[in-house]
Amino acid sequence: MERTVVRCAEGHVFSTASFPMQQADRLGPGRLIRCPRCARLRHAVPVAGAAEMEKR
């Protein structure tokens, strides 16, 4: 399963294996995910350029 690097509304950056409905463009890029740093449900968006950084 592919991991996705995301940033929560508080600014914490983490990776998650479950980033639901990534192909649903009409919903926008953000999803509600539990942040492991602050342990709350937060709005999270994918980090731009994270895929290129992981390949290096």
C-alpha positions as a Markdown table, in Angstrom:
| # | Residue | x | y | z |
|---|---|---|---|---|
| 1 | Met | 0.0 | 0.0 | 0.0 |
| 2 | Glu | 1.3 | 3.4 | -0.9 |
| 3 | Arg | 2.0 | 5.9 | 1.9 |
| 4 | Thr | 1.1 | 9.6 | 1.5 |
| 5 | Val | 2.9 | 12.5 | 3.2 |
| 6 | Val | 0.3 | 14.9 | 4.5 |
| 7 | Arg | 0.2 | 18.1 | 6.6 |
| 8 | Cys | -2.5 | 18.7 | 9.2 |
| 9 | Ala | -4.2 | 22.0 | 10.0 |
| 10 | Glu | -1.7 | 22.5 | 13.0 |
| 11 | Gly | 1.3 | 22.2 | 10.6 |
| 12 | His | 2.4 | 18.7 | 11.6 |
| 13 | Val | 3.8 | 16.6 | 8.7 |
| 14 | Phe | 3.4 | 12.9 | 8.8 |
| 15 | Ser | 2.8 | 9.9 | 6.5 |
| 16 | Thr | -0.3 | 7.8 | 6.3 |
| 17 | Ala | -1.3 | 4.6 | 4.5 |
| 18 | Ser | -5.0 | 5.6 | 4.4 |
| 19 | Phe | -5.7 | 8.8 | 2.6 |
| 20 | Pro | -9.3 | 8.2 | 1.4 |
| 21 | Met | -10.6 | 9.0 | -2.1 |
| 22 | Gln | -7.4 | 10.6 | -3.5 |
| 23 | Gln | -8.9 | 10.4 | -7.0 |
| 24 | Ala | -12.1 | 12.3 | -6.1 |
| 25 | Asp | -11.1 | 15.7 | -7.5 |
| 26 | Arg | -14.5 | 17.2 | -6.9 |
| 27 | Leu | -14.1 | 16.9 | -3.1 |
| 28 | Gly | -10.8 | 18.9 | -3.0 |
| 29 | Pro | -7.4 | 17.8 | -1.7 |
| 30 | Gly | -8.2 | 17.9 | 2.1 |
| 31 | Arg | -9.4 | 15.0 | 4.2 |
| 32 | Leu | -10.3 | 14.6 | 7.9 |
| 33 | Ile | -7.6 | 12.4 | 9.4 |
| 34 | Arg | -6.3 | 11.7 | 13.0 |
| 35 | Cys | -3.0 | 13.5 | 13.5 |
| 36 | Pro | -0.5 | 11.3 | 15.4 |
| 37 | Arg | 1.2 | 14.4 | 16.9 |
| 38 | Cys | -1.8 | 16.2 | 18.5 |
| 39 | Ala | -4.1 | 13.0 | 18.6 |
| 40 | Arg | -7.1 | 14.8 | 17.2 |
| 41 | Leu | -9.1 | 14.7 | 14.0 |
| 42 | Arg | -7.6 | 17.4 | 11.8 |
| 43 | His | -8.1 | 18.6 | 8.2 |
| 44 | Ala | -5.0 | 17.3 | 6.3 |
| 45 | Val | -3.7 | 17.9 | 2.8 |
| 46 | Pro | -1.0 | 16.1 | 0.8 |
| 47 | Val | 2.4 | 17.8 | 0.9 |
| 48 | Ala | 3.5 | 19.0 | -2.6 |
| 49 | Gly | 6.7 | 17.4 | -3.8 |
| 50 | Ala | 6.8 | 14.7 | -1.1 |
| 51 | Ala | 6.9 | 11.9 | -3.7 |
| 52 | Glu | 10.0 | 13.2 | -5.3 |
| 53 | Met | 11.8 | 13.5 | -2.0 |
| 54 | Glu | 11.0 | 9.9 | -1.0 |
| 55 | Lys | 12.5 | 8.6 | -4.3 |
| 56 | Arg | 15.9 | 10.1 | -3.6 |
